[in-house]
Amino acid sequence: MGAKLAGVLVLATAACFLLIAGVHQWFFHHSTQNYPGPHLASHMGQMVALANRSGGSPPDPDKILAELNKALVTAHHADEALLIFAVDSRGELAGVPIGDRDLLPPPAVLKQIAGFDQGMLELTGRGGRAVSLTYERLSGSDWVLAVASAREAPANLGQWPLFLLTALLVAVAVTLTALWWSRRFLTRPLRLLTQEAEKAAQGLVPPAALERSDELGRLSVALASLTKSAKDMVLKARQEQHRFQELFSQTKDGAFIVDEQGRLHSVNSALLNMFGAKRREELLGRECVGLLFADPEEGQLYLNSLETQGYVQDFPATMRRLGGSNFEALITATWADKGQARFGLMRDVTQLRADQMALHESEARYRRLVDNAPDMIYRYSLDRDCFDYISSAAQDITGYSVRQIMRNDPSLLKVVHPRHRDMVRAHFREAMNGRSSPVTELEFMIVDAEGRVRWLREKSILLRDELDKPLALEGIATDITEHILLEQELKRGQQMVENTLQGLPTPVMVLDRDHKVVHWNRAMEGITGYRAADMVGTNRQWEPFYLTPRSVLADLVLDEIEVESQTGKSRNEYMDISVKKSTLVDGGLEGEGFFPKLKPDGRQLYFLAAPIRDSEGNILRAVETLVDLSDKRHLEQELRRLSVTDSLTGLYNQRFFYATLPREMQTGNRYGHSFSVLMVDIDFFKTYNDRFGHLAGDRALVRFAQALRRCVREMDLPCRYGGEEFAVLLPRSTMSEALVVAERLRAEVARLDFWPGDEDSERDGQREKVRLTVSVGVATLGPDESPQEAVGRADNALYAAKQAGRNLVAADLREGGIDVLPRGSHMLTPKN
């Protein structure tokens, strides 16, 4: 019993000691935390009062700090851990700080307090000590006076051992008394209470105990209720934790949790993607500010803001990805009051910032363009019947300042010329009543501030509100005075020009800026068959020439289209005709083409289109003239045909043969295609000529040419080489394919019947039938072979066929010599 009592006594004494120590520790901590605030506030009040007395206007920070240093020594505060300093509007020290410089805050905090009038902060100084700081901006000055103190307990709080010993003795006495009373009165009730509490915690309280009305029954009911409530609270806490985990992982913003040491404890997938991390281990456990912030000072300012106000919302910062690139972010976080522990969200706003900057630049550029535009741009409110905005060009056009026009002085209708006031008034009335079209165009005269008459072309759009009610007119007004005067001058001279054009023998048409026909002379009527009365004032200038609507050259000149660089539809429209820049007229176009729609059988036309410009170089109209080249082109085509063909047989002549042979051989060599040449000679044709005469010989040559055309392909080129000798170019043909053509020709000619007599003798039954034969030499183009070499080898093969008995085909095989094929065969003789 004595041992138990001694043990209880020891435990009670220890408990009292710990209790008193805890109370003293709390008191010491409470004093340390609460003592600097009022103490620094008192110092700040004294310093501000002293600064206001000693400072000038504006106050001199060096002078005031010297006065404060002197006053500090006089007041016996020199042994305190204090620092007095001043900060200018840029966040830099003003003057020389007084006191312990280890208490000086970081530069980021200096910049922060420079933006406020007064306040108090708890932070870590540059010497690593815990610092309390208060600051206040002096009246009439742009700099802030601040005082910092180390967070240490007051000196008069050190007499705690005596207090602790006294409390310990009292606690021992109380404990002994409590032990005696506990054995006497409390042991049994506490045991019963403990048993009931254990049953309630395990859910073992019998139902009968819950129905008792004594103290123990009520205690059981209370304990059971508390147990149920505790279990419900635990379940709810688990549900809330699960919901938080879902929100944390599923949020589209980057979510993070930082532990008390400032290291990343948890991150979601969005934050991993934001920083370019593939695994959470790349971020978890790493120091948050040093790892993620591109600027450490910006990260420290973020931490100071968090600690000062307990949270930050949309804090702008530049973050650094693991790969080294930076991005702009907004951070919203809460401080947990435990070291650097915090929870927060991060949003990547790099693209948003770029878009905002682009929008800002676009708006500024638009404003500059509007202000510098030569035209008058405006917005007119229909509700308030006045201008909401009008550009500075209004003063250049009307002579009235923008301020006068905005004040409606003079009124809008007074500026409009009297001849056009009713028209403009009706236009505005229709707009205000909502009856006008969404987009309108109006030309009218005004009288400027100097009394001069000017012409304006105004284009406006009607804006409506969400209820479809007319809201405002937005438009642009252009000064067209010079254009109107020029058009009037042109109209006065138009009749004279039209009379001149009407008498020209050359077909002429003229288009205005709207691509409408304004002149169609008699010669144009004659060549097209379309009357001027049907064409003038229309856009049908294409109709006499094309089956579907398309631009004529005058249209292209009006639109100043570069024909050489055009692509797409415009270029496809002119693939069937030749169009180029005119060499005669600056800005003009010329071309030539065949137009099958013109009667009687289509016409070959040359056309020239030229612009008509004003004094400033602007195109007002376009004139197009036509020349009928049909007869000339027919003659040229016939001459060209005669120059490359044989007049008797209609085959190509020798000049065409030698002009085409090199080109075809180059094509074959470039693309790796075979190319062959046939040399053909009619056997004993000189004897045929001598016997029957040259006229019969000419008829025989014509009939042989017809047979030759039947034996070759469309792509082959048969030529009369000279006299009774012929040549055939066979593109894309191998030796075996060329031998087939040669044997086909030999057999076809051998079957032909030639009638030397004339048609009269044939009708009398006296016409004589004669057979002719041909010999053929074949050669296939070899590598790096010249045209002359290929023709020479084919001619050598022809000579070999004649030597072998005529009516034969022979092939020059280069290295293999010449092979004469048997009649009826197109296969080469196998070589051993």
C-alpha positions in Angstrom: 0.0 0.0 0.0 2.9 2.4 0.9 4.7 1.6 -2.4 1.5 2.4 -4.4 1.0 5.6 -2.5 4.7 6.6 -3.1 4.3 5.9 -6.8 1.1 7.9 -7.0 2.8 10.7 -5.2 5.7 10.7 -7.6 3.4 10.7 -10.6 1.3 13.5 -9.1 4.4 15.6 -8.4 5.7 15.1 -11.9 2.3 16.0 -13.3 2.3 19.2 -11.3 5.8 20.0 -12.4 4.9 19.6 -16.0 1.7 21.6 -15.6 3.5 24.6 -14.0 6.3 24.3 -16.6 3.7 24.4 -19.4 2.0 27.3 -17.9 5.3 29.2 -17.5 6.2 28.2 -21.1 2.9 29.5 -22.4 3.3 32.7 -20.5 6.8 33.1 -21.8 5.7 32.4 -25.4 2.7 34.6 -25.1 4.8 37.4 -23.8 7.3 36.9 -26.6 4.6 37.1 -29.3 2.6 39.9 -27.8 5.3 42.1 -26.3 6.9 43.4 -29.6 3.7 44.7 -31.0 2.8 47.4 -28.4 6.4 48.0 -27.7 7.2 48.7 -31.4 4.0 50.8 -31.7 5.2 52.9 -28.8 8.6 53.3 -30.5 7.0 54.2 -33.8 4.8 56.9 -32.2 7.8 58.5 -30.5 9.8 58.5 -33.7 7.1 59.9 -35.9 6.5 62.7 -33.4 10.3 63.4 -33.3 10.6 63.2 -37.1 7.7 65.7 -37.6 9.4 68.1 -35.2 12.9 67.9 -36.6 12.2 67.3 -40.3 12.0 69.9 -43.0 9.7 70.0 -46.1 10.3 67.5 -47.5 11.9 65.7 -44.5 15.5 64.8 -44.8 15.9 61.0 -44.0 19.6 61.3 -42.9 18.9 64.2 -40.5 15.8 62.5 -39.0 17.7 59.2 -38.5 20.6 61.0 -36.7 18.1 62.7 -34.4 16.4 59.4 -33.7 19.8 57.7 -32.9 20.6 60.5 -30.4 17.1 60.2 -28.8 17.5 56.4 -28.6 20.7 56.7 -26.6 19.3 59.3 -24.3 16.2 57.2 -23.6 18.5 54.2 -22.6 17.2 52.0 -25.4 20.6 51.5 -26.9 21.0 48.0 -25.4 17.8 46.8 -27.1 17.9 44.7 -30.3 16.4 47.4 -32.5 16.8 48.7 -36.1 15.5 52.0 -37.4 15.6 52.7 -41.2 13.8 54.5 -43.9 12.5 53.3 -47.3 12.0 55.5 -50.4 9.2 55.1 -53.0 11.3 52.7 -55.1 11.7 50.2 -52.2 15.3 51.1 -51.5 17.0 52.3 -48.2 16.9 56.1 -47.7 19.7 57.1 -45.4 21.9 54.9 -43.2 20.0 52.4 -41.0 20.5 52.7 -37.2 20.9 49.6 -35.0 21.3 45.9 -35.5 21.5 45.4 -39.3 20.8 41.6 -38.9 17.2 42.7 -38.4 17.0 44.3 -41.9 14.3 42.6 -44.0 14.9 41.2 -47.5 14.7 43.6 -50.6 11.3 42.1 -51.7 9.8 43.2 -48.3 11.3 46.6 -48.7 9.5 47.0 -52.0 6.3 45.7 -50.5 6.2 48.2 -47.6 7.1 51.1 -49.9 3.6 50.7 -51.5 1.7 51.1 -48.2 1.1 53.9 -45.7 1.5 51.9 -42.5 1.4 48.3 -41.2 3.1 45.6 -39.2 4.9 42.4 -40.4 6.4 39.3 -38.8 9.3 37.9 -40.9 12.8 36.6 -41.0 15.7 39.1 -41.1 18.8 38.9 -43.3 20.7 37.5 -40.3 18.2 34.6 -39.9 16.6 36.0 -36.7 12.8 36.2 -36.1 11.9 39.9 -36.6 8.8 42.0 -35.8 8.5 45.1 -38.0 6.2 48.2 -38.0 6.3 51.0 -40.5 4.5 54.3 -41.2 4.7 56.9 -44.0 5.6 60.4 -42.8 3.1 63.1 -43.8 4.3 65.3 -46.7 6.9 62.7 -47.7 7.2 59.8 -50.2 9.4 57.7 -47.9 8.4 55.3 -45.1 10.0 55.2 -41.5 10.3 51.7 -40.1 11.5 50.1 -36.8 12.3 46.4 -36.4 12.9 44.4 -33.2 13.9 40.8 -32.4 11.1 38.7 -31.1 12.6 37.9 -27.5 11.0 37.9 -24.1 11.2 41.0 -21.9 14.1 41.1 -19.4 11.8 41.1 -16.3 10.4 37.7 -17.2 13.5 35.7 -16.0 12.5 35.2 -12.2 10.6 32.0 -12.9 12.6 29.4 -10.8 11.3 30.7 -7.5 7.8 30.8 -8.9 8.2 27.3 -10.1 9.5 26.0 -6.7 6.6 27.6 -4.8 4.1 26.1 -7.2 5.7 22.7 -6.9 5.4 22.7 -3.1 1.8 23.7 -3.4 1.2 21.0 -6.0 2.7 18.3 -3.7 0.4 19.3 -0.8 -2.6 19.3 -3.1 -1.6 16.0 -4.5 -1.3 14.3 -1.1 -4.7 15.7 -0.1 -6.2 14.5 -3.4 -4.8 11.0 -2.9 -6.3 10.7 0.5 -9.7 11.9 -0.7 -9.6 9.8 -3.8 -9.0 6.6 -1.8 -11.8 7.5 0.5 -14.6 8.8 -1.8 -13.7 8.7 -5.6 -12.2 5.3 -6.3 -15.4 3.3 -6.7 -17.5 5.9 -8.6 -14.5 6.4 -11.1 -14.3 2.6 -11.6 -18.0 2.4 -12.3 -17.7 5.4 -14.7 -14.8 3.8 -16.5 -16.7 0.6 -17.0 -19.7 2.4 -18.4 -17.6 4.4 -20.7 -15.8 1.3 -22.0 -19.2 -0.4 -22.6 -20.5 2.6 -24.5 -17.4 2.9 -26.6 -17.7 -0.8 -27.6 -21.5 -0.7 -28.1 -22.1 -3.2 -25.2 -24.5 -1.1 -23.0 -27.5 -3.4 -22.5 -30.9 -1.9 -23.5 -32.1 -2.2 -19.9 -29.3 0.2 -18.7 -30.5 2.8 -21.1 -34.0 2.8 -19.6 -32.9 3.3 -16.0 -33.6 6.7 -14.5 -30.8 6.7 -11.9 -27.5 8.6 -12.4 -25.8 5.5 -13.9 -28.6 5.0 -16.5 -28.4 8.7 -17.5 -24.7 8.4 -17.7 -25.0 5.3 -20.0 -27.4 7.1 -22.3 -25.1 10.1 -22.5 -22.0 8.0 -23.2 -23.8 6.0 -25.9 -25.0 9.2 -27.6 -21.5 10.6 -27.5 -20.1 7.4 -28.9 -22.6 7.5 -31.8 -21.9 11.2 -32.4 -18.2 10.5 -32.5 -18.6 7.6 -35.0 -20.8 9.9 -37.2 -18.2 12.6 -37.1 -15.4 10.1 -38.0 -17.5 8.9 -41.0 -18.3 12.4 -42.1 -14.7 13.3 -41.9 -13.7 10.4 -44.0 -16.4 11.3 -46.6 -15.1 14.9 -46.7 -11.6 13.7 -47.1 -12.6 11.5 -50.0 -14.5 14.4 -51.6 -11.5 16.6 -51.2 -9.2 14.0 -52.8 -11.6 13.8 -55.8 -11.7 17.6 -56.2 -7.9 17.8 -55.8 -7.2 15.3 -58.5 -9.9 16.3 -61.0 -9.5 20.1 -61.0 -8.3 21.5 -64.3 -6.0 24.0 -62.4 -2.8 22.8 -61.0 -3.4 21.9 -57.3 -0.6 21.5 -54.7 -0.1 21.0 -51.0 3.1 22.2 -49.3 4.3 20.8 -45.9 5.7 22.8 -43.0 9.2 22.8 -44.3 8.1 24.4 -47.6 8.4 21.2 -49.7 5.8 19.9 -52.1 3.8 17.2 -50.3 1.1 16.5 -53.0 0.4 17.6 -56.6 -2.3 16.7 -59.1 -2.0 15.7 -62.8 -2.7 19.2 -64.1 0.3 20.6 -62.1 2.6 17.8 -63.5 1.6 18.7 -67.0 2.1 22.4 -66.3 5.7 21.9 -65.1 6.5 19.3 -67.7 7.0 16.4 -65.2 6.2 12.8 -66.2 6.1 11.4 -62.6 5.1 12.9 -59.3 8.5 12.0 -57.8 10.1 14.7 -59.9 8.3 17.3 -57.9 7.4 15.8 -54.5 9.8 16.5 -51.6 11.5 19.4 -53.4 11.6 22.9 -52.0 8.6 24.8 -53.6 9.8 28.4 -54.0 13.4 27.6 -55.1 12.2 24.9 -57.6 9.2 26.5 -59.2 9.7 30.3 -59.2 11.8 31.7 -62.0 12.7 34.7 -59.7 13.6 33.8 -56.1 12.7 37.3 -54.9 9.3 37.0 -56.4 8.9 33.7 -54.6 9.9 35.3 -51.3 7.4 38.1 -51.8 4.7 35.5 -52.4 5.6 33.8 -49.1 5.6 37.1 -47.3 2.2 38.0 -48.7 0.9 34.7 -47.6 2.2 35.0 -44.1 1.1 38.6 -43.7 -2.6 38.3 -44.8 -3.1 34.5 -44.5 -3.9 34.0 -48.2 -3.2 35.2 -51.8 -5.6 35.4 -54.6 -4.5 35.4 -58.3 -0.9 36.3 -57.3 1.0 36.9 -60.6 4.3 35.1 -60.9 6.7 33.8 -63.5 7.2 30.0 -63.0 10.0 27.7 -64.4 9.3 24.3 -65.9 11.6 21.4 -65.3 12.9 21.8 -68.9 14.0 25.3 -68.1 11.3 27.3 -70.0 9.2 29.9 -68.2 5.5 30.5 -68.2 3.1 33.1 -66.6 0.8 31.8 -63.8 -1.8 33.1 -61.3 -1.6 31.5 -57.8 -4.4 31.3 -55.2 -3.2 29.8 -51.9 -4.0 29.7 -48.1 -1.5 29.8 -45.2 -1.8 27.0 -42.7 0.0 28.8 -39.8 2.4 25.9 -39.5 5.8 26.7 -40.8 5.4 27.2 -44.6 2.5 24.7 -44.9 -0.2 25.8 -47.5 -2.6 24.6 -50.0 -3.2 26.3 -53.4 -4.2 26.3 -57.0 -2.1 27.5 -60.0 -3.4 28.5 -63.5 -1.2 28.8 -66.6 -2.1 32.2 -68.1 0.8 32.5 -70.6 -1.5 32.3 -73.6 -4.1 34.6 -71.9 -1.5 37.2 -71.3 -0.3 37.0 -74.9 -3.8 37.3 -76.1 -4.5 40.2 -73.9 -1.3 41.9 -75.1 -2.2 41.2 -78.7 -5.7 42.6 -78.1 -4.3 45.7 -76.5 -1.9 46.2 -79.4 -4.7 45.6 -81.9 -6.9 48.1 -80.2 -4.1 50.7 -80.1 -3.3 50.0 -83.8 -7.0 50.3 -84.6 -7.2 53.6 -82.8 -4.2 55.0 -84.6 -5.6 53.8 -88.0 -8.9 55.5 -87.2 -7.4 58.7 -86.1 -5.0 58.9 -89.0 -7.6 57.8 -91.7 -8.3 60.4 -94.3 -12.0 59.5 -94.1 -14.4 60.7 -91.4 -15.3 57.7 -89.2 -18.2 58.2 -86.8 -20.8 56.7 -84.4 -24.1 58.6 -84.2 -26.5 57.8 -81.3 -30.1 57.7 -82.4 -31.4 57.9 -78.8 -29.5 61.0 -77.9 -29.5 62.5 -81.4 -25.8 63.3 -81.3 -22.4 61.9 -82.2 -20.8 59.4 -79.7 -17.5 59.5 -81.6 -16.1 61.2 -84.7 -12.5 60.9 -86.0 -10.2 63.9 -86.4 -10.6 63.8 -90.2 -13.9 65.6 -89.7 -12.1 68.9 -89.1 -10.2 68.5 -92.4 -13.3 67.8 -94.3 -15.9 70.2 -92.7 -13.6 72.9 -91.3 -15.3 72.5 -87.9 -13.4 71.1 -84.9 -14.3 67.7 -83.4 -15.5 69.4 -80.2 -17.9 71.6 -82.2 -19.3 68.7 -84.0 -19.7 66.7 -80.8 -21.6 69.7 -79.3 -23.8 69.7 -82.3 -22.7 73.3 -83.1 -23.6 73.9 -85.8 -26.3 71.2 -86.2 -25.8 68.4 -88.6 -28.6 69.6 -91.0 -27.1 73.1 -91.2 -23.8 71.7 -92.5 -25.7 69.8 -95.3 -26.3 71.7 -98.5 -29.8 73.1 -98.8 -30.4 71.0 -101.9 -29.8 67.8 -100.1 -31.2 68.5 -96.6 -34.5 66.8 -97.3 -32.8 63.7 -98.6 -30.5 63.5 -95.6 -33.4 64.2 -93.2 -35.4 61.4 -94.8 -32.5 59.1 -94.4 -32.1 59.7 -90.7 -35.9 59.5 -90.2 -36.0 56.1 -91.8 -33.0 55.0 -89.6 -34.6 56.2 -86.4 -37.9 54.5 -87.3 -36.0 51.3 -88.1 -37.2 51.2 -91.7 -33.8 51.6 -93.5 -31.7 48.7 -94.7 -28.9 47.5 -92.4 -26.2 49.0 -94.7 -26.8 52.2 -96.7 -24.8 54.5 -99.0 -25.5 58.1 -99.6 -23.9 60.9 -101.6 -24.7 64.5 -100.7 -23.2 68.0 -100.6 -22.2 70.0 -97.5 -21.1 73.5 -96.9 -17.8 73.7 -94.9 -16.9 76.3 -92.3 -15.4 78.6 -95.1 -18.6 78.4 -97.2 -17.1 76.0 -99.8 -19.3 73.2 -101.3 -17.9 69.7 -100.8 -19.3 66.3 -101.8 -19.4 63.4 -99.3 -20.0 59.7 -99.9 -21.3 58.2 -96.7 -21.6 54.5 -96.0 -23.3 53.5 -92.7 -24.6 50.5 -90.9 -27.6 50.5 -88.6 -27.0 48.9 -85.1 -29.8 47.5 -83.1 -30.0 46.5 -79.4 -31.1 43.1 -78.0 -34.8 44.1 -78.5 -34.1 44.9 -82.2 -34.6 48.6 -81.5 -32.5 51.0 -83.7 -29.5 52.0 -81.5 -26.9 53.9 -83.5 -25.4 54.5 -86.9 -21.8 53.7 -87.5 -20.3 54.8 -90.8 -17.5 56.4 -92.8 -17.8 59.5 -94.9 -15.3 60.1 -97.7 -14.6 63.5 -99.4 -15.3 62.8 -103.1 -15.4 66.4 -104.2 -12.5 66.0 -106.6 -14.0 62.8 -108.1 -17.3 64.5 -108.6 -15.8 67.5 -110.3 -13.7 65.2 -112.5 -16.7 63.1 -113.4 -18.6 66.2 -114.3 -15.7 67.3 -116.5 -15.6 63.8 -118.1 -19.3 63.9 -118.7 -18.9 67.2 -120.6 -16.3 65.7 -122.8 -17.9 62.3 -123.1 -20.2 63.2 -126.0 -17.3 64.4 -128.1 -15.3 61.2 -127.3 -18.2 59.0 -128.1 -18.8 60.7 -131.4 -15.1 60.1 -132.2 -15.2 56.5 -131.2 -18.4 55.9 -133.0 -16.8 56.7 -136.4 -13.8 54.5 -135.9 -13.5 51.4 -138.2 -12.0 49.4 -135.3 -14.4 47.7 -132.9 -14.3 49.5 -129.5 -16.1 49.1 -126.2 -15.6 51.2 -123.0 -16.3 50.1 -119.4 -16.7 52.3 -116.3 -15.6 51.7 -112.8 -18.6 49.5 -112.1 -17.7 47.3 -115.1 -20.7 48.6 -117.0 -20.6 49.2 -120.8 -20.7 53.0 -121.5 -19.7 52.8 -125.2 -20.2 50.2 -127.9 -19.4 51.5 -131.4 -20.8 50.5 -134.8 -17.8 48.4 -135.7 -18.3 46.4 -132.4 -21.9 45.9 -133.4 -20.8 44.6 -136.8 -18.3 42.1 -135.6 -20.4 40.8 -132.6 -24.0 41.2 -133.9 -25.0 42.8 -130.6 -26.6 46.3 -130.8 -25.3 49.2 -128.7 -28.8 49.8 -127.3 -28.8 46.3 -125.8 -25.3 46.5 -124.3 -24.8 50.1 -123.0 -25.5 50.3 -119.2 -25.2 46.5 -118.7 -22.5 44.1 -117.5 -23.0 41.8 -120.4 -19.8 42.6 -122.3 -18.8 38.9 -122.0 -21.9 37.6 -123.8 -20.8 38.1 -127.5 -17.6 36.1 -126.8 -18.2 33.4 -124.2 -20.8 30.9 -123.3 -20.7 31.6 -119.5 -20.0 34.9 -117.6 -16.3 35.7 -117.3 -14.1 38.8 -117.3 -13.0 40.5 -120.5 -9.6 42.2 -120.7 -11.2 45.6 -119.9 -12.5 44.1 -116.6 -9.0 42.9 -115.7 -7.6 46.3 -116.4 -10.2 48.0 -114.2 -9.3 45.6 -111.3 -5.6 46.0 -112.0 -5.1 42.3 -112.1 -1.5 41.0 -112.7 -2.2 38.4 -115.4 1.3 36.8 -115.1 0.9 36.2 -111.3 -2.8 35.2 -111.2 -3.7 31.8 -109.9 -6.9 29.7 -109.5 -10.1 30.6 -111.3 -8.8 33.8 -113.0 -5.8 31.9 -114.6 -8.0 28.9 -115.6 -10.4 31.2 -117.4 -7.6 32.3 -119.8 -5.8 29.1 -120.5 -7.4 28.9 -124.0 -6.2 32.4 -125.1 -2.9 34.2 -124.9 -2.9 37.2 -122.5 0.1 39.3 -121.5 1.0 42.9 -120.5 0.8 45.3 -123.3 4.0 46.6 -124.7 2.3 49.7 -126.1 0.2 51.0 -123.2 1.2 51.3 -119.6 -1.1 49.2 -117.4 -2.8 47.7 -120.5 -3.3 44.0 -121.5 -3.2 42.4 -124.9 -3.9 38.9 -126.2 -5.2 36.7 -129.0 -7.6 33.9 -129.1 -10.2 32.0 -131.1 -13.9 32.8 -130.3 -16.2 30.1 -131.8 -19.3 32.0 -130.8 -18.7 34.7 -133.3 -20.3 34.2 -136.7 -20.0 32.8 -139.3 -17.5 30.0 -138.1 -15.8 31.7 -135.2 -13.2 34.4 -135.4 -9.5 34.7 -134.5 -9.3 38.1 -132.6 -6.5 40.2 -131.3 -7.6 42.5 -128.5 -6.0 45.4 -126.6 -7.3 46.8 -123.3 -6.0 50.1 -121.8 -6.9 52.1 -118.7 -8.2 55.7 -118.7 -6.8 57.5 -115.7 -7.4 60.8 -113.9 -4.8 63.3 -113.0 -3.9 61.4 -109.9 -3.4 58.1 -111.7 -6.7 56.5 -110.6 -8.4 54.3 -113.2 -11.8 55.8 -114.3 -12.6 53.6 -117.3 -11.1 50.9 -119.5 -11.2 50.8 -123.3 -10.9 47.6 -125.3 -10.3 47.4 -129.1 -10.5 44.3 -131.3 -8.8 43.3 -134.6 -10.1 40.4 -136.7 -7.1 38.2 -137.5 -9.0 35.2 -138.8 -7.9 35.5 -142.5 -4.3 36.3 -141.5 -4.1 33.3 -139.1 -5.6 31.0 -141.7 -2.9 32.1 -144.2 -0.2 31.7 -141.6 -1.3 28.2 -140.7 -1.4 27.2 -144.3 2.1 28.6 -144.9 3.4 26.8 -141.7 1.9 23.6 -142.9 3.4 23.9 -146.3 6.8 24.7 -144.8 7.0 21.4 -143.0 5.1 19.0 -145.3 5.6 17.5 -148.7 3.3 19.1 -151.2 2.7 15.8 -153.1 2.3 13.2 -150.4 1.2 15.4 -147.5 3.8 13.7 -145.3 6.3 15.7 -143.3 9.4 16.8 -145.3 13.1 16.3 -144.7 13.5 19.6 -143.0 10.8 18.6 -140.4 12.5 15.2 -140.0 15.9 16.7 -139.1 14.3 19.4 -136.9 12.3 16.9 -134.9 14.8 13.9 -134.7 17.1 15.5 -132.1 14.3 16.6 -129.8 12.6 13.2 -129.8 16.0 11.5 -129.2 16.7 13.8 -126.2 13.2 13.0 -124.8 13.9 9.3 -125.1 17.3 9.6 -123.4 15.9 11.8 -120.6 13.1 9.5 -119.6 14.7 6.2 -120.5 12.4 5.4 -123.5 13.5 3.5 -126.5 13.5 5.3 -129.9 13.7 3.7 -133.4 14.1 5.0 -137.0 12.9 3.4 -140.2 14.5 4.2 -143.6 12.2 3.0 -146.5 12.9 2.9 -150.2 10.5 1.9 -153.1 12.3 -0.8 -155.1 13.0 -0.1 -158.8 11.0 3.1 -158.6 13.2 4.8 -161.2 12.3 2.1 -163.7 8.6 2.6 -162.9 9.0 6.3 -163.5 10.9 5.8 -166.8 8.3 3.3 -168.0 5.1 5.0 -167.0 6.1 8.7 -166.6 6.4 11.1 -163.8 2.6 11.7 -163.4 2.1 7.9 -162.8 5.1 8.0 -160.4 3.5 10.9 -158.5 0.3 8.9 -158.1 2.2 5.9 -156.9 4.0 8.0 -154.3 0.7 9.4 -153.1 -0.8 5.9 -152.8 2.3 4.6 -151.0 2.1 7.6 -148.5 -1.5 6.6 -147.7 -0.4 3.0 -147.0 2.4 4.3 -144.8 0.0 6.3 -142.7 -2.1 3.2 -142.2 0.8 1.2 -140.9 2.1 3.5 -138.2 0.6 4.9 -135.0 -0.8 8.4 -134.4 2.3 9.3 -132.3 4.7 8.2 -135.1 6.1 10.7 -137.6 6.3 9.5 -141.3 8.4 11.8 -143.5 9.3 11.9 -147.2 13.1 11.9 -147.1 13.5 12.6 -150.8 12.4 11.1 -154.1 11.2 7.6 -153.5 12.9 7.4 -150.1 11.0 7.8 -146.8 11.8 7.9 -143.1 9.7 7.1 -140.0 10.4 8.3 -136.4 9.1 5.8 -133.9 9.1 7.3 -130.3 9.0 4.8 -127.4 9.6 1.8 -129.7 12.1 -1.0 -129.1 13.9 -2.9 -131.9 11.3 -5.7 -131.8 8.4 -3.2 -131.9 10.0 -1.3 -134.8 10.5 -4.6 -136.8 6.8 -5.3 -136.4 6.0 -1.9 -138.0 8.6 -2.4 -140.7 7.3 -5.9 -141.7 3.6 -4.6 -141.6 4.6 -1.8 -144.1 6.5 -4.2 -146.4 3.6 -6.7 -146.5 1.0 -3.9 -147.0 2.9 -2.4 -150.0 3.5 -5.8 -151.5 -0.3 -6.4 -151.6 -1.1 -3.1 -153.2 -2.1 -2.8 -156.9 -0.7 0.3 -158.6 -2.5 1.5 -161.8 -0.1 3.6 -163.9 -2.8 4.5 -166.4 -5.2 7.4 -166.2 -8.9 7.1 -165.2 -10.1 7.1 -168.8 -8.1 4.0 -169.7 -9.4 2.3 -166.5 -13.0 2.9 -167.6 -12.2 1.4 -171.0 -10.7 -1.7 -169.4 -7.2 -0.9 -170.8 -5.5 0.1 -167.5 -2.4 -2.0 -166.5 -2.0 -3.3 -162.9 1.6 -3.1 -161.4 3.0 -4.3 -158.1 5.7 -2.4 -156.2 7.8 -3.5 -153.2 9.8 -1.7 -150.6 13.0 -2.3 -148.7 13.2 -1.2 -145.0 16.2 -0.5 -142.7 15.7 -0.4 -139.0 17.9 1.1 -136.2 17.3 1.7 -132.5 18.9 4.7 -130.7 22.0 3.7 -128.8 23.4 5.5 -125.7 25.1 8.8 -126.4 24.4 8.4 -130.1 24.0 11.4 -132.4 21.0 11.8 -134.7 23.3 11.5 -137.8 24.7 8.2 -136.4 21.2 6.7 -135.9 20.1 7.7 -139.4 23.3 6.4 -140.9 22.9 3.0 -139.2 19.2 2.8 -140.5 20.4 3.7 -144.0 23.1 1.0 -143.8 20.5 -1.6 -142.9 18.3 -0.4 -145.9 21.3 -0.9 -148.2 21.8 -4.4 -146.8 18.1 -5.2 -147.5 18.5 -4.1 -151.1 21.7 -6.1 -151.5 20.0 -9.2 -150.2 17.3 -9.1 -152.9 14.9 -6.2 -152.0 11.4 -6.5 -150.6 13.1 -7.2 -147.3 13.5 -5.8 -143.8 17.0 -5.5 -142.3 18.1 -4.4 -138.8 21.3 -2.7 -137.7 22.2 -4.3 -134.3 25.3 -2.2 -133.6 27.8 -4.6 -132.1 25.9 -7.6 -133.7 26.1 -6.2 -137.2 23.2 -6.1 -139.6 20.6 -8.9 -139.7 18.3 -9.3 -142.8 15.0 -10.9 -141.8 13.2 -13.5 -143.9 10.0 -12.2 -145.7 7.0 -12.5 -143.4 9.1 -12.6 -140.2 9.7 -9.8 -137.7 12.0 -12.0 -135.4 15.7 -11.5 -135.4 18.0 -14.4 -136.2 19.3 -16.0 -133.0 23.1 -15.6 -132.5 25.2 -18.6 -131.4 
